[in-house]
Amino acid sequence: MKAPSFLPLLALIWGTLPAQATQTPFSLSVSTQTIGGKYQFTDEPLLVESAKVIREMGSDTLKITVSKWYPETYHIEEREDIRTALDLITKEPSYRAVFDMPFRNTMFWLYPFADQYTAFDTGSIPEEEAEGIYQEIYEVTEYLLKKYSGTGRHFWIGNWEGDWHMTQVYDYDVDASPAAIKGAIEWFRLREKAVADAKRETPHEEVYIHFYVEICHLEKAIEEERPAIVNRVLPHIKTDYVSWSSYDITRRAGELGGERGREMVFQALDYIEAHLPESDIEGKRVFIGEYGYKHEWVRDPDIQEKYTAELIKWGLEWGCPFILYWQIYCNEFREDLGQHRGFWLINKKGEKLPVWHLHKNFLTRARTWVDAFQNKKGRMPTQEEYLSVAPDWIQLRDDVEPAPPIFGPR
């Protein structure tokens, strides 16, 4: 389809779109992701290999990225005939294979090749760029609805850590400008509109597309009311869900542990929830899209497992539909030290670390419970029913001393 010339009327049109019907999703909540891994162990494409490993771990959820940076992200040879996001997921064999894998939930950052991120520089998007962004997101949504109609699959279209887009520098102490905030509102509205329009205009059944916004600067918004997506953008847009890339709080919460750590995480999740735009979607709409305790911080795989177990338990108790560990294979390598930084479930040697076994054991228990529920009730559990029992499956370790403090109390 050809994107309409709509930019001057975007705010008006956006405000009048009808609500889109959705199916409340279900997930086993606990999973991981594969984006930018630095190593692998088979001759299969990195994307395919790592997705299979996540599936074999027992997960029903996969998170990946779709962007023009696919060559460096997944070690794929660049192709001249791949010029749009739809080209990538339909022409590149590894993407086709992964989208066909039977995950209940397939989540991905979607970055149109046409996006020049002008919104964050100038506060608005030129019409030609806006039309390109809209068309690519519309086409991907339309394709998924048609191809997977009748499968019961859920697809989640979102972004990576949007607060960094607003500041345009990786410095937590830098705040977004008024122009960047204005541009972010326009950018997110445009992305949501493309998804909503495709859902409304494309015939489909029993396949579901969810739009989400990922944020990452939360502590400074909570403590000082400094500008961030959560308090300056989120109330002015539409979104089905919000993903929280949570390091600015969960690192300290992990060190503190216990009731104080749990309180910090609950306070953060409650704050995001309080700023959500209205929606007809039932249940919790905030999830933890990234967290992790890299080996470089904690120095001990058992401490890594201890912190991870607590965070999973807190997220389940709050009601997060997803708690996604960063990540299956480490994506960060320190050239100065010649070593990986240790964001992993499986390390460079192929060793499945204690944190991997934590995930595997939980997911085995979760699948067993879901099967028993279905056999007894004749239906799938709701997310609320599942989350009412799932926190009890996490056994916290009291035989491991915490790591020496790095981040300190807030």
DODOKE-831075 format. One record per residue (C-alpha): residue number from 1; x, y, z. Coordinates in Angstrom, 2 decimals. Example, Ala and Ser with C-alpha at 12.3 -4.5 7.8 and 13.67 -1.06 7.14 Angstrom:
BEGIN
   k    east   north      up
   1   12.30   -4.50    7.80
   2   13.67   -1.06    7.14
END
This chain:
BEGIN
   k    east   north      up
   1    0.00    0.00    0.00
   2    1.05    3.62   -0.48
   3    1.21    5.73    2.65
   4   -1.14    8.71    2.48
   5    0.02   12.30    2.68
   6   -1.17   12.88    6.21
   7    1.55   14.61    8.22
   8   -0.10   18.04    8.62
   9   -3.21   16.34    9.99
  10   -1.44   13.71   12.09
  11   -2.62   14.95   15.47
  12   -6.24   15.22   14.33
  13   -6.29   11.84   12.63
  14   -4.52   10.16   15.51
  15   -7.10   11.48   17.92
  16  -10.04   10.06   15.98
  17   -8.86    6.52   15.22
  18  -11.17    3.89   16.68
  19   -9.83    1.53   19.32
  20   -8.48   -1.71   17.88
  21   -9.82   -5.00   19.19
  22   -7.15   -7.19   20.76
  23   -6.83  -10.60   22.32
  24   -5.36  -10.63   25.80
  25   -2.03  -12.39   25.38
  26   -0.58  -15.15   27.50
  27    3.06  -15.83   28.21
  28    5.18  -17.85   30.61
  29    6.57  -14.39   31.53
  30   10.20  -15.43   31.97
  31   12.42  -15.41   28.90
  32   15.42  -13.84   27.20
  33   16.44  -12.34   23.85
  34   19.03  -12.58   21.08
  35   20.39   -9.30   19.72
  36   23.99   -8.76   18.70
  37   25.57  -11.90   20.15
  38   29.36  -12.02   19.78
  39   29.79  -15.80   19.44
  40   28.01  -18.99   18.46
  41   28.58  -22.75   18.39
  42   27.10  -24.20   15.17
  43   27.22  -23.58   11.44
  44   23.65  -22.28   11.44
  45   23.05  -18.53   11.14
  46   23.47  -16.83   14.52
  47   19.85  -15.67   14.58
  48   18.51  -19.17   13.91
  49   20.90  -20.91   16.30
  50   20.23  -18.59   19.22
  51   16.45  -18.63   18.67
  52   16.52  -22.43   18.73
  53   18.49  -22.38   21.99
  54   15.88  -20.09   23.54
  55   13.11  -22.39   22.33
  56   14.92  -25.45   23.69
  57   15.23  -23.72   27.06
  58   11.43  -23.91   27.20
  59   10.51  -20.32   26.40
  60    7.31  -19.38   24.60
  61    8.66  -15.87   23.89
  62   11.41  -14.65   21.56
  63   12.74  -11.10   21.28
  64   14.90   -9.97   18.32
  65   15.50   -6.83   16.25
  66   14.53   -5.87   12.69
  67   16.61   -3.02   11.27
  68   19.07   -2.00    8.57
  69   21.85   -2.93   10.99
  70   21.11   -6.63   10.50
  71   24.58   -7.44    9.04
  72   26.49   -6.54   12.21
  73   23.69   -7.60   14.56
  74   23.37  -11.16   13.28
  75   26.52  -11.61   11.14
  76   24.47  -11.69    7.94
  77   25.90  -10.65    4.59
  78   24.36   -7.37    3.43
  79   22.14   -7.66    0.36
  80   21.29   -4.95   -2.16
  81   17.74   -6.25   -2.60
  82   16.94   -5.73    1.10
  83   15.87   -2.09    1.25
  84   12.97   -2.15    3.72
  85   12.00   -3.91    6.91
  86    9.56   -6.08    4.98
  87   12.33   -7.07    2.57
  88   14.41   -8.19    5.52
  89   11.84  -10.47    7.13
  90   10.65  -11.94    3.81
  91   13.89  -12.25    1.80
  92   16.52  -13.09    4.41
  93   16.27  -16.85    5.15
  94   17.29  -16.61    8.80
  95   14.55  -14.07    9.51
  96   11.96  -16.15    7.67
  97   12.98  -19.21    9.67
  98   12.79  -17.44   13.01
  99    9.43  -15.79   12.36
 100    8.09  -19.24   11.44
 101    9.26  -20.78   14.73
 102    6.33  -21.70   17.00
 103    6.82  -19.09   19.70
 104    3.56  -17.95   21.22
 105    5.00  -14.42   21.41
 106    7.51  -12.96   18.94
 107    8.71   -9.53   20.02
 108   10.94   -7.27   17.98
 109   12.35   -3.79   17.74
 110   11.17   -2.47   14.38
 111   13.29    0.23   12.77
 112   12.22    1.20    9.24
 113   15.11    1.68    6.83
 114   13.54    5.03    5.89
 115   13.82    6.44    9.40
 116   16.51    9.12    9.65
 117   15.52   10.04   13.26
 118   14.97   13.65   12.20
 119   12.20   13.84   14.81
 120   14.71   13.96   17.64
 121   16.91   16.58   15.94
 122   14.27   19.07   14.85
 123   11.09   18.21   16.73
 124    9.20   17.09   13.62
 125    9.43   14.55   10.81
 126    9.66   15.68    7.15
 127    6.70   14.39    5.17
 128    8.72   12.12    2.87
 129   10.49   10.51    5.84
 130    7.21   10.14    7.73
 131    5.57    8.44    4.76
 132    8.49    6.01    4.49
 133    8.35    5.16    8.20
 134    4.59    4.72    8.09
 135    4.65    2.54    4.99
 136    7.33    0.17    6.27
 137    5.61   -0.37    9.62
 138    2.23   -0.76    7.91
 139    3.66   -3.32    5.46
 140    5.28   -5.42    8.19
 141    2.08   -5.41   10.24
 142   -0.03   -6.29    7.20
 143    2.33   -9.12    6.24
 144    2.26  -10.68    9.71
 145   -1.53  -10.48    9.91
 146   -1.94  -12.20    6.54
 147    0.80  -14.81    6.82
 148    0.00  -15.94   10.36
 149   -3.78  -15.55   10.28
 150   -5.40  -18.42   12.15
 151   -2.28  -19.44   14.07
 152   -3.07  -17.80   17.41
 153    0.36  -16.15   17.34
 154    1.12  -12.83   19.03
 155    3.61  -10.33   17.58
 156    4.97   -7.36   19.51
 157    6.26   -4.33   17.58
 158    8.35   -1.88   19.57
 159   11.58    0.07   19.91
 160   14.84   -0.06   21.81
 161   15.41    2.22   24.83
 162   13.65    5.30   23.52
 163   15.08    7.76   26.02
 164   18.47    7.46   24.33
 165   16.84    8.50   21.06
 166   15.63   11.67   22.75
 167   18.96   12.66   24.29
 168   21.02   11.40   21.30
 169   24.04   10.90   23.57
 170   24.71    8.01   25.94
 171   24.97   10.18   29.03
 172   22.33    9.62   31.69
 173   22.88   13.11   33.09
 174   21.86   14.79   29.80
 175   18.16   15.66   29.54
 176   16.09   15.69   26.37
 177   15.41   19.09   24.81
 178   11.86   20.40   24.31
 179   12.28   19.82   20.57
 180   13.31   16.20   21.10
 181   10.32   15.62   23.38
 182    7.98   17.10   20.77
 183    9.60   14.96   18.09
 184    9.32   11.83   20.21
 185    5.58   12.35   20.63
 186    5.20   12.67   16.87
 187    7.49    9.66   16.23
 188    5.60    7.32   18.56
 189    2.21    8.51   17.31
 190    3.28    7.82   13.73
 191    4.50    4.30   14.57
 192    1.34    3.44   16.51
 193   -0.88    4.81   13.74
 194    0.79    2.59   11.13
 195    0.18   -0.51   13.26
 196   -3.40    0.49   14.12
 197   -4.29    1.30   10.50
 198   -2.92   -2.03    9.24
 199   -4.80   -3.95   11.92
 200   -8.05   -2.21   11.01
 201   -7.66   -2.50    7.24
 202   -6.23   -6.03    6.88
 203   -8.60   -9.01    7.05
 204   -7.28  -11.53    9.59
 205   -8.33  -13.82   12.39
 206   -6.63  -15.34   15.42
 207   -3.35  -13.47   14.98
 208   -2.56  -10.51   17.17
 209   -0.26   -7.51   16.86
 210    0.65   -5.46   19.93
 211    2.39   -2.08   19.84
 212    4.77   -1.23   22.65
 213    7.06    1.61   23.71
 214   10.33    0.95   25.50
 215   11.71    3.41   28.05
 216   14.96    3.38   30.01
 217   15.34    6.62   32.02
 218   13.17    6.18   35.07
 219   15.11    6.96   38.21
 220   15.66   10.62   37.35
 221   11.98   11.01   36.46
 222   10.86    9.48   39.76
 223   13.37   11.23   42.00
 224   13.67   14.64   40.35
 225   10.83   14.84   37.81
 226   13.42   15.43   35.11
 227   12.17   14.96   31.55
 228   11.96   11.41   30.22
 229    9.63    9.45   27.98
 230    7.68    8.15   30.97
 231    6.57   11.59   32.21
 232    6.83   13.84   29.14
 233    5.86   11.58   26.23
 234    3.93    8.57   27.43
 235    0.83   10.46   28.62
 236    0.47   12.07   25.16
 237    0.61    8.98   22.91
 238   -1.17    5.68   22.40
 239    0.43    2.35   23.18
 240   -0.73   -1.11   24.09
 241    2.18   -1.87   26.42
 242    5.32   -0.31   27.87
 243    8.64   -2.12   28.08
 244   11.02   -1.00   30.80
 245   14.74   -1.44   30.15
 246   15.45   -1.34   33.81
 247   19.15   -1.08   34.60
 248   19.03    2.35   36.23
 249   17.00    0.88   39.09
 250   17.37   -2.91   39.03
 251   21.15   -2.81   39.44
 252   20.77   -1.07   42.80
 253   17.73   -3.15   43.70
 254   19.76   -6.31   43.12
 255   22.51   -5.11   45.46
 256   20.03   -4.17   48.17
 257   17.95   -7.31   47.79
 258   15.15   -8.29   50.11
 259   12.23   -6.03   50.88
 260   14.11   -2.82   50.00
 261   15.04   -4.09   46.55
 262   11.49   -5.32   45.98
 263   10.11   -1.93   47.06
 264   12.33   -0.11   44.56
 265   11.17   -2.30   41.68
 266    7.50   -2.04   42.67
 267    7.78    1.74   43.00
 268    9.24    1.96   39.50
 269    6.61   -0.30   37.91
 270    3.83    1.58   39.71
 271    5.22    4.90   38.46
 272    5.20    3.71   34.84
 273    1.69    2.32   35.23
 274    0.47    5.64   36.62
 275    1.62    7.39   33.42
 276    0.14    4.93   30.92
 277   -2.24    6.30   28.31
 278   -5.75    4.88   28.41
 279   -6.49    1.55   26.71
 280   -9.20   -1.06   26.56
 281   -6.60   -3.78   27.19
 282   -7.19   -5.62   30.44
 283   -4.51   -6.56   32.94
 284   -1.00   -5.28   33.50
 285    0.52   -3.39   30.57
 286    4.04   -2.79   31.85
 287    6.79   -5.39   31.48
 288   10.52   -5.65   32.07
 289   12.01   -5.72   28.59
 290   15.64   -5.75   29.72
 291   17.51   -6.45   32.92
 292   20.69   -8.31   33.71
 293   23.61   -8.57   36.08
 294   26.69   -8.97   33.94
 295   29.66  -10.94   35.17
 296   31.81   -7.81   35.03
 297   29.68   -6.37   37.85
 298   29.08   -9.36   40.09
 299   32.18  -11.50   39.39
 300   30.45  -14.68   40.51
 301   27.90  -16.81   38.56
 302   26.12  -17.68   41.81
 303   25.63  -14.00   42.66
 304   24.38  -13.46   39.11
 305   21.79  -16.18   39.70
 306   20.83  -14.80   43.13
 307   20.11  -11.30   41.83
 308   18.28  -12.65   38.77
 309   16.05  -14.93   40.86
 310   15.00  -12.03   43.08
 311   14.22   -9.77   40.13
 312   12.16  -12.50   38.44
 313   10.21  -13.10   41.63
 314    9.50   -9.40   42.13
 315    8.39   -8.99   38.53
 316    6.06  -11.97   38.76
 317    4.62  -10.72   42.05
 318    3.92   -7.30   40.54
 319    2.26   -8.89   37.52
 320    4.67   -8.27   34.64
 321    3.56  -10.20   31.54
 322    7.23  -10.44   30.47
 323   10.55  -10.42   32.34
 324   13.25  -10.64   29.68
 325   16.87  -11.27   30.61
 326   19.63   -9.61   28.60
 327   20.55  -12.03   27.00
 328   21.20  -15.59   25.73
 329   24.73  -14.89   24.34
 330   26.75  -11.87   25.46
 331   26.73   -8.94   23.04
 332   29.39   -6.79   24.74
 333   33.12   -7.34   24.40
 334   35.82   -5.21   26.03
 335   38.66   -4.78   23.58
 336   40.90   -3.26   26.29
 337   40.63   -6.39   28.43
 338   40.07   -8.91   25.66
 339   37.02  -10.41   27.34
 340   33.25  -10.50   27.24
 341   31.43   -8.40   29.81
 342   29.16  -11.25   30.83
 343   25.57  -10.43   29.85
 344   24.81  -14.08   29.19
 345   22.95  -17.25   30.02
 346   25.50  -19.27   28.05
 347   29.10  -18.08   27.98
 348   31.70  -18.08   25.24
 349   32.84  -21.57   26.24
 350   29.32  -22.90   25.73
 351   28.80  -23.38   29.46
 352   25.22  -23.10   30.68
 353   25.56  -20.88   33.72
 354   23.52  -21.06   36.94
 355   21.29  -18.27   35.62
 356   20.49  -20.43   32.55
 357   19.47  -23.32   34.81
 358   17.31  -20.90   36.81
 359   15.41  -20.06   33.61
 360   15.26  -23.66   32.42
 361   13.94  -24.99   35.71
 362   11.34  -22.27   36.00
 363   10.09  -22.78   32.45
 364    9.90  -26.56   32.93
 365    7.77  -26.02   36.03
 366    5.65  -23.42   34.21
 367    4.92  -25.67   31.23
 368    4.00  -28.55   33.53
 369    1.58  -26.32   35.44
 370   -0.01  -24.94   32.26
 371   -0.50  -28.47   30.87
 372   -2.12  -29.61   34.11
 373   -4.36  -26.53   34.15
 374   -5.50  -27.18   30.58
 375   -6.20  -30.84   31.30
 376   -8.28  -29.92   34.33
 377  -10.08  -26.79   33.07
 378  -10.20  -27.46   29.34
 379   -8.75  -24.03   28.55
 380   -5.59  -21.96   28.82
 381   -5.09  -20.07   32.07
 382   -5.35  -16.31   32.07
 383   -2.20  -14.34   32.77
 384   -3.62  -13.39   36.17
 385   -4.29  -17.04   37.09
 386   -0.78  -17.97   36.03
 387    0.85  -15.12   37.92
 388   -1.06  -16.00   41.08
 389    1.08  -19.14   41.46
 390    4.25  -18.56   39.40
 391    6.19  -16.51   42.01
 392    6.18  -19.52   44.33
 393    8.33  -21.45   41.84
 394   11.30  -19.14   42.41
 395   13.41  -20.32   45.31
 396   15.68  -17.54   46.54
 397   19.20  -18.46   47.58
 398   20.33  -17.49   51.07
 399   23.67  -19.30   50.80
 400   25.26  -16.65   48.55
 401   26.71  -13.40   49.81
 402   25.87  -10.33   47.69
 403   28.53   -8.73   45.55
 404   30.54   -5.81   46.99
 405   28.45   -2.66   46.39
 406   29.11   -0.85   43.13
 407   26.07    1.36   42.75
 408   25.11    2.08   46.35
 409   21.71    3.07   47.78
 410   19.53    5.46   45.85
END
